[in-house]
Each structure stands twice: as structure tokens, then as C-alpha cells.
Amino acid sequence: MLNEIVCAGLGGQGVLTAGKIMMHVALEKGLHTTWFPSYGNEMRGGAANCNVMISDNKVASPYADHPDVLFAMAERAVDTYMKTMKKGSIIIANSTIIPKDKEYRDDITVIKVPATELAQKFGNERSANIVLLGAMVKHTCIFSKEDFEKYMCSYFESQGKGKRNEQNIKAFEIGYNYI
């Protein structure tokens, strides 16, 4: 099993953090993984993305040539990566920011979640990436909900941010239960 994931959006949307969380969960599960970030020199608003490879075998390349999953926080992410995705792949799209009438390929499943809007209603717009992670876990077979929540919390604890775990679990569950 090899899962090629691209997390993409704009600087400040937490796409690199989302990828780091996925990598951490995969490592905790004993899987092989890589995390390969790319971002512009702007602090916020410039393009930001990371490639996350998760496999039960060694990973030969850290770059997702043909992603299975696109974790898209902004329209530019869809425009950039959709054309390279495999048939039958999945886009988890932040529909608060990506236009409702956006056209997608017919051979890709698109899960639209208003992650930013849901995070704002929750009281923390910065948790939109965690909301979208919840939707991604529900609609892919990469991680179980229980494992992801457990190891997401251990990731934040390792970063000295464990005090936010209760909020992060709530944000994750909002996305997980959205559709």
C-alpha cells in the first residue's frame, strides 16, 4: 500500500502542519513515511504545500507525482494538482474558499467541506486544517478515526501544544461528522 498525498493551500492555512500530523500518525502506526514541504518566501498568502508519502514498505521518492489524495485548502491547490491526480483519487476541498461552481475532473471524487466556515463557527478559524483532516480521515482508508485522534494529540504534545488537544479533537470531529 502506498498513499501519495498532497496538502496544498496558502501560507498560514496550516497545510504544512496537516502534513506533519499525517506523517506523525503514520510513524506512530509503524508505517514508512516522508514529508516534503514547499513554500514561497511570503509569510502568509503565498503558495504552500507538502507531499506526504505513506506506505507499509520503504518509500522510494518523497514526491507525489500522481497523488491519491489532494487536501486542498484553496482554489489554487486544485488548479495546480488536479491534472496530475490518478483516476479514482479523492480531493478533500475547503468549500468555504474554493468556489461552489468549481469544475472538477469526472474521474475524481470530490468531498466539499466548508472547513473555514465550520472552524469560525467553532470559534477558531485557525483550526480549519484540523476540520478538513477530520473529513479526510472519514473519506479515505489511510487511518482509523481513533488512531488519528490519539496520535494527533501526541503530535501536539510533542510540539508543546498539548493544552489545545481538547479543541483539536472537537475540530477534527466537526470535519469527520460533516458528511
C-alpha positions as CSV (number, residue, x, y, z in Angstrom):
1,M,0.0,0.0,0.0
2,L,1.4,3.4,-1.0
3,N,-0.6,6.6,-0.4
4,E,0.5,9.7,-2.2
5,I,-1.0,12.8,-0.5
6,V,-0.6,16.5,-1.4
7,C,-1.6,19.1,1.2
8,A,-1.9,22.4,-0.5
9,G,-3.2,25.9,0.0
10,L,-1.8,29.3,1.1
11,G,0.7,30.2,3.7
12,G,-1.0,30.5,7.1
13,Q,-3.7,27.9,6.4
14,G,-1.9,25.1,8.2
15,V,-1.3,22.8,5.2
16,L,2.3,22.0,6.3
17,T,1.1,21.3,9.8
18,A,-1.6,19.0,8.4
19,G,1.1,17.1,6.5
20,K,3.3,16.9,9.6
21,I,0.3,15.4,11.6
22,M,-0.3,12.8,8.9
23,M,3.4,11.9,8.9
24,H,3.4,11.6,12.7
25,V,0.4,9.4,12.8
26,A,1.9,7.2,10.1
27,L,5.1,6.9,12.0
28,E,3.3,6.0,15.3
29,K,1.4,3.3,13.3
30,G,4.8,1.8,12.3
31,L,4.4,2.9,8.6
32,H,7.1,4.3,6.4
33,T,6.5,8.0,5.6
34,T,8.1,11.1,4.1
35,W,7.1,14.8,4.4
36,F,8.4,17.1,1.7
37,P,7.4,20.8,2.1
38,S,7.5,23.6,-0.4
39,Y,6.5,27.2,0.2
40,G,7.2,30.7,-1.1
41,N,9.0,33.4,0.7
42,E,5.8,35.2,1.7
43,M,4.9,34.7,5.4
44,R,1.2,34.4,4.7
45,G,-0.8,34.2,1.5
46,G,1.8,32.6,-0.8
47,A,1.5,29.1,-2.1
48,A,2.4,26.4,0.4
49,N,2.2,22.6,0.0
50,C,3.7,19.4,1.2
51,N,3.9,15.9,-0.2
52,V,3.2,13.1,2.3
53,M,4.0,9.6,1.3
54,I,2.7,6.8,3.5
55,S,3.5,3.1,2.9
56,D,3.9,-0.2,4.5
57,N,7.2,-0.5,2.5
58,K,10.1,1.8,2.2
59,V,9.3,5.0,0.3
60,A,11.4,5.4,-2.8
61,S,10.6,9.1,-3.5
62,P,9.3,11.8,-1.3
63,Y,7.4,13.5,-4.2
64,A,3.8,12.6,-5.1
65,D,3.9,12.5,-8.9
66,H,0.3,11.3,-9.1
67,P,-1.5,11.9,-5.8
68,D,-4.2,9.6,-4.5
69,V,-5.4,12.4,-2.2
70,L,-5.4,16.2,-2.5
71,F,-6.0,18.0,0.8
72,A,-7.0,21.4,-0.8
73,M,-7.4,24.5,1.4
74,A,-7.5,26.9,-1.5
75,E,-8.6,27.0,-5.2
76,R,-5.0,27.4,-6.4
77,A,-4.3,24.0,-4.9
78,V,-7.0,22.3,-7.1
79,D,-5.8,24.2,-10.1
80,T,-2.2,23.1,-9.6
81,Y,-2.6,19.5,-8.6
82,M,-5.8,18.1,-10.1
83,K,-4.4,17.5,-13.5
84,T,-1.7,15.1,-12.1
85,M,-4.0,13.1,-9.9
86,K,-4.7,9.4,-10.5
87,K,-8.1,8.2,-11.8
88,G,-10.2,7.3,-8.8
89,S,-8.4,9.7,-6.5
90,I,-10.0,12.0,-4.0
91,I,-10.0,15.7,-3.3
92,I,-10.9,17.0,0.1
93,A,-11.8,20.6,-0.7
94,N,-12.3,23.6,1.6
95,S,-15.5,24.8,0.0
96,T,-15.6,28.0,2.1
97,I,-12.7,29.3,-0.1
98,I,-13.0,27.2,-3.2
99,P,-15.9,28.4,-5.4
100,K,-19.0,26.3,-5.3
101,D,-19.2,26.2,-9.1
102,K,-15.6,25.0,-9.4
103,E,-15.3,22.3,-12.1
104,Y,-13.5,19.0,-11.3
105,R,-12.5,16.0,-13.3
106,D,-15.2,13.4,-13.7
107,D,-12.9,10.6,-12.6
108,I,-12.1,12.1,-9.2
109,T,-14.2,12.0,-6.1
110,V,-14.6,15.5,-4.5
111,I,-15.6,15.9,-0.9
112,K,-16.6,19.5,-0.3
113,V,-16.3,20.7,3.3
114,P,-16.7,24.3,4.4
115,A,-13.8,23.9,6.8
116,T,-13.0,27.6,7.3
117,E,-16.7,28.4,8.0
118,L,-17.1,25.4,10.4
119,A,-13.9,26.5,12.2
120,Q,-15.2,30.0,12.5
121,K,-18.5,28.8,14.0
122,F,-16.5,26.6,16.3
123,G,-14.6,29.8,17.4
124,N,-11.2,29.2,16.0
125,E,-10.7,29.9,12.3
126,R,-7.1,28.6,12.6
127,S,-8.4,25.1,13.1
128,A,-9.8,24.8,9.6
129,N,-7.0,22.5,8.7
130,I,-7.9,20.2,11.6
131,V,-11.6,20.2,10.4
132,L,-10.5,19.2,6.9
133,L,-8.3,16.5,8.4
134,G,-11.4,15.0,10.0
135,A,-13.1,14.8,6.7
136,M,-10.1,13.3,5.0
137,V,-9.8,10.6,7.6
138,K,-13.5,9.7,7.2
139,H,-13.4,9.5,3.4
140,T,-10.1,7.7,2.9
141,C,-8.9,4.3,4.3
142,I,-5.5,5.6,5.4
143,F,-6.1,6.0,9.1
144,S,-8.8,5.0,11.6
145,K,-10.6,7.8,13.5
146,E,-9.4,6.5,16.9
147,D,-5.7,6.2,15.8
148,F,-5.7,9.6,14.1
149,E,-7.2,11.4,17.2
150,K,-4.8,9.6,19.5
151,Y,-1.7,10.3,17.5
152,M,-2.7,13.8,16.5
153,C,-2.8,14.6,20.2
154,S,0.6,13.1,20.7
155,Y,1.9,15.2,17.9
156,F,0.7,18.4,19.5
157,E,2.0,17.3,22.9
158,S,5.4,16.8,21.3
159,Q,5.2,20.3,20.0
160,G,4.4,21.7,23.4
161,K,0.8,22.4,22.4
162,G,-1.0,19.6,24.2
163,K,-3.2,22.1,26.1
164,R,-5.1,22.5,22.8
165,N,-5.9,18.8,22.3
166,E,-9.5,19.1,23.5
167,Q,-10.2,21.8,21.0
168,N,-8.3,19.9,18.2
169,I,-10.4,16.8,18.8
170,K,-13.6,18.9,18.6
171,A,-12.4,20.5,15.4
172,F,-11.4,17.1,14.0
173,E,-14.8,15.6,14.9
174,I,-16.7,18.5,13.3
175,G,-15.0,17.7,10.0
176,Y,-15.3,13.9,10.5
177,N,-19.1,14.2,11.1
178,Y,-19.8,16.9,8.5
179,I,-20.8,14.5,5.6
